Amino acid sequence: MPSDYEKQSYWHTRFASEKSFEWLIPSATFMDIIEPHLQQLPSSAAILHFGLGTSDLQNHLRKRGFTNITNADYEELAIEHGRQRELDAFGDVQMTYLVADATCLDMPERQFDLVVDKCAADAISCGGSDALLSAAQEIAKYLAPDGIWISLSYSASRFELPQLPFEVQVISRIPAPKLKPTDPDIYHYCYLLRPKRHPGSWEIPESSL
Ligand SMILES: C[S@@+](CC[C@H](N)C(=O)[O-])C[C@H]1O[C@@H](n2cnc3c(N)ncnc32)[C@H](O)[C@@H]1O
């Protein structure tokens, strides 16, 4: 990705004319991949979808039965378009839309059961590994104790970061479409991230024995 992808000004210019675009894979394909994890959640689950851009992923989540969804992006136009996409699809707006920078989330205190991003960690990482680490630390702060983060990326090494506060697992490797049959195999990666537990955190505190 060119380095401009971490700059809000890049997205502001782009979203002034772009109202609908899907990075890497269609939202329906992403939903199929994450379905086994959605099945573990009640329909009241709190979901944070960050870096929504002009994707329709939030509408797929609502159609799937979730409405306690916070859609966050640091670019105001993404938020405006997102709200409009929900209104166009459902005739009302039930989800929350928030202008917020994932590297320094300043949200009311709350805990999310699921955090999702589709190619937003990729954009953030254009600002360097410290930017992605900051976003990961912020997400960890807002996750419920059993909460998970699912991230779709074009990179096979997206989360190879020292000090990452998550255990990382690849749950799907999706072949990218080829322009010519002779093109090399390229994949996108769907990651499942679970907060690292501090050693001994599962133990019953001595004082309560
Ligand atoms: C590559 S686009 C992905 C858009 C959408 N998720 C999709 O799949 O089509 C990256 C998105 O992340 C947003 N973004 C980049 N850095 C961000 C940050 N630090 N905090 C919040 N959003 C960010 C951009 O505004 C843009 O909407």
The ligand as a Gaussian input file, in Angstrom:
#p B3LYP/6-31G(d) Opt

LIG

0 1
 C       -8.395000       0.385000       3.195000
 S       -9.797000       1.258000       3.782000
 C      -10.875000      -0.072000       4.257000
 C      -12.315000       0.363000       4.221000
 C      -13.339000      -0.752000       4.477000
 N      -13.145000      -1.368000       5.760000
 C      -13.381000      -1.785000       3.385000
 O      -13.147000      -2.959000       3.649000
 O      -13.670000      -1.432000       2.248000
 C       -9.159000       1.821000       5.374000
 C      -10.146000       2.609000       6.210000
 O       -9.559000       2.814000       7.500000
 C       -9.738000       4.155000       7.907000
 N       -8.614000       4.479000       8.806000
 C       -7.296000       4.554000       8.497000
 N       -6.571000       4.854000       9.586000
 C       -7.457000       4.948000      10.619000
 C       -7.328000       5.242000      12.003000
 N       -6.143000       5.499000      12.569000
 N       -8.442000       5.248000      12.776000
 C       -9.668000       5.001000      12.229000
 N       -9.859000       4.737000      10.916000
 C       -8.763000       4.696000      10.125000
 C       -9.753000       4.974000       6.611000
 O      -10.406000       6.214000       6.798000
 C      -10.497000       4.018000       5.691000
 O      -11.886000       4.217000       5.809000

